Amino acid sequence: MSEVKIKCPRCKNIFTPDQNFIAPVPEINGDDLKKKAQELAQAEIEKMKKAHDLEKEHLIETQKLKDQRTKAEIAGIKAQAEKSSKKFDLGSNEIDGEAQEIWLEKFLIEKFPDYPLEEVKKGAKGADCIMSVKYKDEVIGKILFESKYGYPSFQSNWVSKLKTDMRAIGADYGVIVSTVLPATHKEEDPYITYENNTIFGLKKDKAILTSLINRLQDFILLSYQRKQDEEKRLHNKSDDEKQERRFISDELLTFMKDQDSNIKQEYLEHDKLEKDLNKIIKNSKKRIDQRKADFDSLWKKTIELDSVPDDFLD
């Protein structure tokens, strides 16, 4: 070890301190130093890991909140879109329904220019339009038209409402042009009838609609001519006799219509009863056939077992 010398700051003399004056320099152990460094490094790593875990947890919570907000926004947008879609569908059906009404009115005007067509204003009570059937410039009858579009099924109250509207204006016949007809309607039939053949339901078809209207116009004209003939026959009759004759005619016509309606209803009931009976007979025959099949199977097994008594056939 080199000799240590100390210079006095005051007197400037140089002294050599004795051995006891100088503190011994501690020796540094390499293993201890390495261990200490590892401990410090481990502590720093733990500190960094903890900070990382906290940051990770913060990021996870932040992402959860973002996801929840995003889901809420998506749900809101979806709900708004569905609401808008429903409004669009309703609006679209309404537009398509109005388009069919316009089509019907335009068709009637172009196809039957000699018969005035009166449009029922939107929102007013009644059907969509009224056709006045004329003979020699005189209105002799009316046909009331109702257009139905976009409904999932044919509703029975359409018929009752149209009947009420017909009575209100004195219409002879009513026609419902619908995109859907009752399930009972047969495809081979051009239309379906109600109320003693005074109300007709059919789909949007120019040919069928033209044929039906021509037929109804002929009925109205025929009824008018009959009334005219009746008036001529009653010309010289007294008022009481005229009234009685008209009463008899009206009563007879009503009776005939009622009978026609009742007969058609009885036919429908008969057809239903016949179908039910055929079903019962078919099921009964099926049960008998099954019993016979079970018996035949049992009989074969009995023969195979050779257990039939000798006097069985006797």
Steps between C-alpha positions, in 0.01 A plus 500: 500500500638845412567745784225750571600863552282784621572870447376740766292776349627755751869439550553330174706227668475146378428226747504127480217363714555187692333174405215534753394833362409357160174303484542167332350474153240223505548224254218452244371144447415430137218258583339748740523773241341274238226396742428863588482591134259212439279611789490855369430377150223267626344783700507722193347221292222448756437873503480510121279190492260653751485820301439294183222300667334821615528645151363176349207498741430863417506422128266202549249707696525779244437252216201355686348845530568565132342166406193571710468845349546356150237229564260762633561718196455201265178399681375857471587517132337157442183604684487822302558308177220252584271787590584676176455172311154448651404856411635440151304174466182666623562792272583268213180297552299819516660627180445165326140499624440847359667390175252210472208738564627728224543199270143386570349843438703551182403155372128557563506842334683373190307172471152640571501863381120510467448443872599789731747415776494694824808484721443485876738749661775355718398502865128521421260222596428247229690295246748627240281579199142475371398409147163624379339270243298704249229420246389775262669767715322373811687350796336162556745346747828528685804278559725572799870411482745440786876446451704302755879465486773353721282315750615154620151353471150577373294653783130425535425849632583639155180341373280632783649849463448500125141386550441794736656740249284356221184564701611855574521595130243254364751292305385178335831315514837520672841386376812444713826493303757346735853361480384205714180293504357268769651155547165350393536655155576251223761603245280386211223741607541854361359660816321434828148623583327626814161631612279321247733574208502875560863529616792353308864450597774451242867562436648773281429357154382712207324220312308366800413850621371599154288187473355548848409867446334422165297232675396732784405773252281247316332400828431865583358567153286183513363596841425851373315369193294264713399788724408704194289215364335461838423871511336475157285207611396690809433825314121468514496343846404683814769621743411223745530236231834646386633498853383144557657385174832667583491348847441153358780546246747624759404227745533232232841629395620506859364152557673365189831654603470357850418157361799514268727596790359225723543235230863600448560485875342156519725383215803622694384324816428182301848506346656541843289216644590278205871566551471424872313176435752392236776566748326290768441214254861514382635489855265213588616303197862570598441366852333182365788442256749540784314251718495252211874549445567440871283187495676363188836554666385323816356215293832443319692493828247252645543263203879523526480401867277206408271586784168506317247264664376220276140604541573877434352498151199299619 
